[in-house]
Amino acid sequence: MDLGEKCKLGQADSYQVCHKWLKDCKGCVLSLDEIRTYCRIVTALSKTIEIQAQIDELYPGVGKGLLLLRIERR
């Protein structure tokens, strides 16, 4: 899945980062370095999503357990 497809599945934080970056550059002529920076941002977000999916697969329910732990401590 590409980043756009991930965003459609509810991973909107990544989309917001990309959208904000592009919105800030609207009307600008981007240099090669700026284009490379954007590509690096998209690559980093894509890899982060992939790694998070692997972690979620290996440790199902870990996030839920942490949430319960936080609630119990209060």
N, CA, C and O atoms as CSV, one atom per row, in Angstrom:
chain,resi,resn,atom,element,x,y,z
A,1,MET,N,N,0.831,-1.193,0.000
A,1,MET,CA,C,0.000,0.000,0.000
A,1,MET,C,C,0.867,1.245,0.000
A,1,MET,O,O,1.882,1.318,0.693
A,2,ASP,N,N,0.450,2.215,-0.784
A,2,ASP,CA,C,1.202,3.460,-0.765
A,2,ASP,C,C,0.673,4.376,0.334
A,2,ASP,O,O,-0.316,4.058,0.994
A,3,LEU,N,N,1.321,5.489,0.522
A,3,LEU,CA,C,0.960,6.400,1.610
A,3,LEU,C,C,-0.466,6.899,1.470
A,3,LEU,O,O,-1.180,7.029,2.465
A,4,GLY,N,N,-0.891,7.182,0.239
A,4,GLY,CA,C,-2.254,7.649,0.006
A,4,GLY,C,C,-3.291,6.633,0.443
A,4,GLY,O,O,-4.312,6.988,1.031
A,5,GLU,N,N,-3.024,5.361,0.152
A,5,GLU,CA,C,-3.948,4.302,0.560
A,5,GLU,C,C,-3.972,4.166,2.074
A,5,GLU,O,O,-5.035,3.950,2.655
A,6,LYS,N,N,-2.838,4.286,2.711
A,6,LYS,CA,C,-2.774,4.221,4.176
A,6,LYS,C,C,-3.602,5.353,4.784
A,6,LYS,O,O,-4.310,5.156,5.771
A,7,CYS,N,N,-3.504,6.525,4.190
A,7,CYS,CA,C,-4.253,7.668,4.705
A,7,CYS,C,C,-5.753,7.424,4.609
A,7,CYS,O,O,-6.515,7.802,5.500
A,8,LYS,N,N,-6.167,6.789,3.518
A,8,LYS,CA,C,-7.588,6.491,3.349
A,8,LYS,C,C,-8.071,5.510,4.404
A,8,LYS,O,O,-9.258,5.479,4.729
A,9,LEU,N,N,-7.158,4.708,4.940
A,9,LEU,CA,C,-7.517,3.728,5.950
A,9,LEU,C,C,-7.492,4.324,7.357
A,9,LEU,O,O,-7.623,3.595,8.340
A,10,GLY,N,N,-7.329,5.618,7.459
A,10,GLY,CA,C,-7.438,6.255,8.765
A,10,GLY,C,C,-6.129,6.726,9.360
A,10,GLY,O,O,-6.112,7.189,10.501
A,11,GLN,N,N,-5.049,6.627,8.638
A,11,GLN,CA,C,-3.769,7.077,9.167
A,11,GLN,C,C,-3.566,8.528,8.735
A,11,GLN,O,O,-2.657,8.856,7.973
A,12,ALA,N,N,-4.431,9.365,9.241
A,12,ALA,CA,C,-4.522,10.748,8.785
A,12,ALA,C,C,-3.350,11.609,9.231
A,12,ALA,O,O,-3.075,12.628,8.598
A,13,ASP,N,N,-2.653,11.239,10.296
A,13,ASP,CA,C,-1.530,12.059,10.749
A,13,ASP,C,C,-0.488,12.214,9.650
A,13,ASP,O,O,0.053,13.300,9.445
A,14,SER,N,N,-0.212,11.131,8.952
A,14,SER,CA,C,0.755,11.185,7.856
A,14,SER,C,C,0.278,12.131,6.769
A,14,SER,O,O,1.047,12.930,6.234
A,15,TYR,N,N,-0.994,12.026,6.456
A,15,TYR,CA,C,-1.563,12.893,5.425
A,15,TYR,C,C,-1.440,14.349,5.842
A,15,TYR,O,O,-1.114,15.206,5.021
A,16,GLN,N,N,-1.699,14.636,7.117
A,16,GLN,CA,C,-1.648,16.020,7.581
A,16,GLN,C,C,-0.245,16.597,7.452
A,16,GLN,O,O,-0.082,17.769,7.114
A,17,VAL,N,N,0.755,15.787,7.718
A,17,VAL,CA,C,2.140,16.249,7.586
A,17,VAL,C,C,2.420,16.605,6.135
A,17,VAL,O,O,2.952,17.677,5.848
A,18,CYS,N,N,2.067,15.717,5.224
A,18,CYS,CA,C,2.310,15.954,3.796
A,18,CYS,C,C,1.501,17.149,3.299
A,18,CYS,O,O,2.013,18.007,2.580
A,19,HIS,N,N,0.244,17.190,3.690
A,19,HIS,CA,C,-0.634,18.278,3.254
A,19,HIS,C,C,-0.114,19.623,3.747
A,19,HIS,O,O,-0.092,20.595,2.992
A,20,LYS,N,N,0.299,19.682,4.992
A,20,LYS,CA,C,0.806,20.933,5.573
A,20,LYS,C,C,2.068,21.388,4.844
A,20,LYS,O,O,2.220,22.567,4.524
A,21,TRP,N,N,2.966,20.448,4.586
A,21,TRP,CA,C,4.215,20.796,3.904
A,21,TRP,C,C,3.916,21.367,2.530
A,21,TRP,O,O,4.463,22.400,2.145
A,22,LEU,N,N,3.040,20.685,1.789
A,22,LEU,CA,C,2.699,21.153,0.447
A,22,LEU,C,C,1.942,22.479,0.494
A,22,LEU,O,O,2.159,23.349,-0.348
A,23,LYS,N,N,1.058,22.633,1.471
A,23,LYS,CA,C,0.294,23.872,1.611
A,23,LYS,C,C,1.234,25.041,1.872
A,23,LYS,O,O,1.051,26.131,1.330
A,24,ASP,N,N,2.244,24.803,2.710
A,24,ASP,CA,C,3.211,25.856,3.020
A,24,ASP,C,C,4.033,26.252,1.791
A,24,ASP,O,O,4.540,27.371,1.709
A,25,CYS,N,N,4.159,25.334,0.846
A,25,CYS,CA,C,4.969,25.584,-0.355
A,25,CYS,C,C,4.127,26.020,-1.550
A,25,CYS,O,O,4.661,26.240,-2.637
A,26,LYS,N,N,2.819,26.146,-1.356
A,26,LYS,CA,C,1.923,26.488,-2.458
A,26,LYS,C,C,2.363,27.799,-3.107
A,26,LYS,O,O,2.613,28.794,-2.426
A,27,GLY,N,N,2.452,27.778,-4.421
A,27,GLY,CA,C,2.843,28.963,-5.173
A,27,GLY,C,C,4.340,29.165,-5.269
A,27,GLY,O,O,4.799,30.085,-5.946
A,28,CYS,N,N,5.105,28.323,-4.604
A,28,CYS,CA,C,6.567,28.436,-4.636
A,28,CYS,C,C,7.137,27.534,-5.730
A,28,CYS,O,O,6.545,26.518,-6.095
A,29,VAL,N,N,8.259,27.920,-6.222
A,29,VAL,CA,C,9.015,27.049,-7.105
A,29,VAL,C,C,9.996,26.304,-6.214
A,29,VAL,O,O,10.872,26.909,-5.595
A,30,LEU,N,N,9.841,24.982,-6.155
A,30,LEU,CA,C,10.668,24.182,-5.253
A,30,LEU,C,C,12.026,23.894,-5.861
A,30,LEU,O,O,12.146,23.589,-7.048
A,31,SER,N,N,13.028,23.995,-5.036
A,31,SER,CA,C,14.376,23.633,-5.466
A,31,SER,C,C,14.504,22.116,-5.436
A,31,SER,O,O,13.648,21.426,-4.883
A,32,LEU,N,N,15.553,21.611,-6.019
A,32,LEU,CA,C,15.798,20.175,-6.007
A,32,LEU,C,C,15.938,19.672,-4.569
A,32,LEU,O,O,15.448,18.590,-4.245
A,33,ASP,N,N,16.598,20.440,-3.712
A,33,ASP,CA,C,16.745,20.051,-2.303
A,33,ASP,C,C,15.392,19.986,-1.594
A,33,ASP,O,O,15.165,19.092,-0.780
A,34,GLU,N,N,14.501,20.917,-1.892
A,34,GLU,CA,C,13.177,20.902,-1.275
A,34,GLU,C,C,12.353,19.698,-1.748
A,34,GLU,O,O,11.621,19.092,-0.965
A,35,ILE,N,N,12.477,19.365,-3.015
A,35,ILE,CA,C,11.789,18.181,-3.549
A,35,ILE,C,C,12.336,16.918,-2.892
A,35,ILE,O,O,11.578,16.018,-2.531
A,36,ARG,N,N,13.640,16.860,-2.741
A,36,ARG,CA,C,14.255,15.712,-2.059
A,36,ARG,C,C,13.789,15.622,-0.607
A,36,ARG,O,O,13.528,14.532,-0.097
A,37,THR,N,N,13.687,16.768,0.050
A,37,THR,CA,C,13.211,16.792,1.436
A,37,THR,C,C,11.803,16.216,1.522
A,37,THR,O,O,11.517,15.398,2.397
A,38,TYR,N,N,10.932,16.638,0.625
A,38,TYR,CA,C,9.564,16.125,0.635
A,38,TYR,C,C,9.550,14.618,0.397
A,38,TYR,O,O,8.814,13.885,1.058
A,39,CYS,N,N,10.359,14.165,-0.538
A,39,CYS,CA,C,10.445,12.720,-0.807
A,39,CYS,C,C,10.930,11.969,0.429
A,39,CYS,O,O,10.453,10.871,0.715
A,40,ARG,N,N,11.868,12.550,1.156
A,40,ARG,CA,C,12.363,11.916,2.386
A,40,ARG,C,C,11.279,11.875,3.459
A,40,ARG,O,O,11.170,10.897,4.199
A,41,ILE,N,N,10.486,12.927,3.542
A,41,ILE,CA,C,9.385,12.956,4.510
A,41,ILE,C,C,8.400,11.840,4.200
A,41,ILE,O,O,8.005,11.092,5.094
A,42,VAL,N,N,8.003,11.725,2.935
A,42,VAL,CA,C,7.048,10.699,2.528
A,42,VAL,C,C,7.625,9.305,2.775
A,42,VAL,O,O,6.916,8.417,3.248
A,43,THR,N,N,8.898,9.111,2.459
A,43,THR,CA,C,9.549,7.814,2.687
A,43,THR,C,C,9.586,7.486,4.176
A,43,THR,O,O,9.284,6.360,4.571
A,44,ALA,N,N,9.953,8.459,5.003
A,44,ALA,CA,C,10.005,8.231,6.450
A,44,ALA,C,C,8.625,7.892,7.003
A,44,ALA,O,O,8.497,6.995,7.836
A,45,LEU,N,N,7.603,8.592,6.551
A,45,LEU,CA,C,6.246,8.302,7.005
A,45,LEU,C,C,5.802,6.912,6.563
A,45,LEU,O,O,5.192,6.177,7.340
A,46,SER,N,N,6.106,6.552,5.327
A,46,SER,CA,C,5.736,5.229,4.825
A,46,SER,C,C,6.416,4.123,5.621
A,46,SER,O,O,5.785,3.135,5.997
A,47,LYS,N,N,7.704,4.299,5.873
A,47,LYS,CA,C,8.446,3.293,6.652
A,47,LYS,C,C,7.913,3.209,8.079
A,47,LYS,O,O,7.802,2.119,8.640
A,48,THR,N,N,7.586,4.354,8.664
A,48,THR,CA,C,7.031,4.375,10.021
A,48,THR,C,C,5.723,3.598,10.071
A,48,THR,O,O,5.489,2.828,11.002
A,49,ILE,N,N,4.871,3.800,9.070
A,49,ILE,CA,C,3.599,3.084,9.006
A,49,ILE,C,C,3.846,1.581,8.875
A,49,ILE,O,O,3.180,0.783,9.534
A,50,GLU,N,N,4.800,1.193,8.026
A,50,GLU,CA,C,5.133,-0.225,7.854
A,50,GLU,C,C,5.623,-0.842,9.161
A,50,GLU,O,O,5.168,-1.915,9.558
A,51,ILE,N,N,6.544,-0.163,9.819
A,51,ILE,CA,C,7.107,-0.675,11.074
A,51,ILE,C,C,6.040,-0.765,12.153
A,51,ILE,O,O,5.998,-1.734,12.911
A,52,GLN,N,N,5.175,0.248,12.225
A,52,GLN,CA,C,4.099,0.225,13.215
A,52,GLN,C,C,3.165,-0.952,12.962
A,52,GLN,O,O,2.696,-1.581,13.910
A,53,ALA,N,N,2.891,-1.256,11.703
A,53,ALA,CA,C,2.032,-2.397,11.375
A,53,ALA,C,C,2.688,-3.705,11.818
A,53,ALA,O,O,2.010,-4.600,12.323
A,54,GLN,N,N,4.001,-3.817,11.630
A,54,GLN,CA,C,4.726,-5.013,12.066
A,54,GLN,C,C,4.692,-5.139,13.582
A,54,GLN,O,O,4.488,-6.234,14.105
A,55,ILE,N,N,4.887,-4.047,14.284
A,55,ILE,CA,C,4.841,-4.061,15.747
A,55,ILE,C,C,3.446,-4.472,16.216
A,55,ILE,O,O,3.299,-5.304,17.112
A,56,ASP,N,N,2.431,-3.879,15.600
A,56,ASP,CA,C,1.055,-4.210,15.971
A,56,ASP,C,C,0.749,-5.685,15.740
A,56,ASP,O,O,0.004,-6.302,16.501
A,57,GLU,N,N,1.331,-6.238,14.686
A,57,GLU,CA,C,1.128,-7.651,14.373
A,57,GLU,C,C,1.809,-8.543,15.416
A,57,GLU,O,O,1.248,-9.554,15.838
A,58,LEU,N,N,3.013,-8.164,15.822
A,58,LEU,CA,C,3.768,-8.960,16.784
A,58,LEU,C,C,3.236,-8.834,18.207
A,58,LEU,O,O,3.295,-9.781,18.991
A,59,TYR,N,N,2.726,-7.672,18.522
A,59,TYR,CA,C,2.277,-7.406,19.884
A,59,TYR,C,C,0.839,-6.897,19.897
A,59,TYR,O,O,0.593,-5.746,20.257
A,60,PRO,N,N,-0.105,-7.741,19.510
A,60,PRO,CA,C,-1.497,-7.276,19.500
A,60,PRO,C,C,-1.965,-6.944,20.916
A,60,PRO,O,O,-1.692,-7.677,21.866
A,61,GLY,N,N,-2.650,-5.863,21.028
A,61,GLY,CA,C,-3.219,-5.491,22.312
A,61,GLY,C,C,-2.269,-4.781,23.247
A,61,GLY,O,O,-2.670,-4.410,24.350
A,62,VAL,N,N,-1.021,-4.577,22.852
A,62,VAL,CA,C,-0.070,-3.911,23.743
A,62,VAL,C,C,-0.543,-2.501,24.049
A,62,VAL,O,O,-0.523,-2.080,25.205
A,63,GLY,N,N,-0.965,-1.771,23.039
A,63,GLY,CA,C,-1.450,-0.416,23.249
A,63,GLY,C,C,-2.647,-0.389,24.170
A,63,GLY,O,O,-2.774,0.508,25.004
A,64,LYS,N,N,-3.532,-1.371,24.025
A,64,LYS,CA,C,-4.707,-1.441,24.885
A,64,LYS,C,C,-4.287,-1.703,26.326
A,64,LYS,O,O,-4.859,-1.133,27.256
A,65,GLY,N,N,-3.293,-2.560,26.513
A,65,GLY,CA,C,-2.798,-2.860,27.852
A,65,GLY,C,C,-2.182,-1.636,28.507
A,65,GLY,O,O,-2.352,-1.418,29.707
A,66,LEU,N,N,-1.472,-0.842,27.733
A,66,LEU,CA,C,-0.873,0.375,28.272
A,66,LEU,C,C,-1.949,1.372,28.659
A,66,LEU,O,O,-1.833,2.066,29.670
A,67,LEU,N,N,-2.981,1.439,27.864
A,67,LEU,CA,C,-4.085,2.346,28.174
A,67,LEU,C,C,-4.748,1.935,29.488
A,67,LEU,O,O,-5.048,2.786,30.326
A,68,LEU,N,N,-4.974,0.642,29.669
A,68,LEU,CA,C,-5.574,0.169,30.902
A,68,LEU,C,C,-4.677,0.444,32.099
A,68,LEU,O,O,-5.161,0.795,33.175
A,69,LEU,N,N,-3.376,0.287,31.914
A,69,LEU,CA,C,-2.426,0.552,32.989
A,69,LEU,C,C,-2.484,2.015,33.398
A,69,LEU,O,O,-2.452,2.325,34.589
A,70,ARG,N,N,-2.567,2.899,32.449
A,70,ARG,CA,C,-2.640,4.327,32.759
A,70,ARG,C,C,-3.916,4.650,33.523
A,70,ARG,O,O,-3.894,5.440,34.467
A,71,ILE,N,N,-5.004,4.057,33.127
A,71,ILE,CA,C,-6.278,4.307,33.794
A,71,ILE,C,C,-6.241,3.784,35.229
A,71,ILE,O,O,-6.750,4.439,36.139
A,72,GLU,N,N,-5.649,2.622,35.437
A,72,GLU,CA,C,-5.584,2.034,36.769
A,72,GLU,C,C,-4.709,2.861,37.705
A,72,GLU,O,O,-4.984,2.901,38.904
A,73,ARG,N,N,-3.699,3.501,37.221
A,73,ARG,CA,C,-2.801,4.277,38.059
A,73,ARG,C,C,-3.426,5.570,38.545
A,73,ARG,O,O,-2.985,6.130,39.548
A,74,ARG,N,N,-4.415,6.039,37.870
A,74,ARG,CA,C,-5.037,7.319,38.260
A,74,ARG,C,C,-5.828,7.166,39.463
A,74,ARG,O,O,-6.423,8.133,39.938
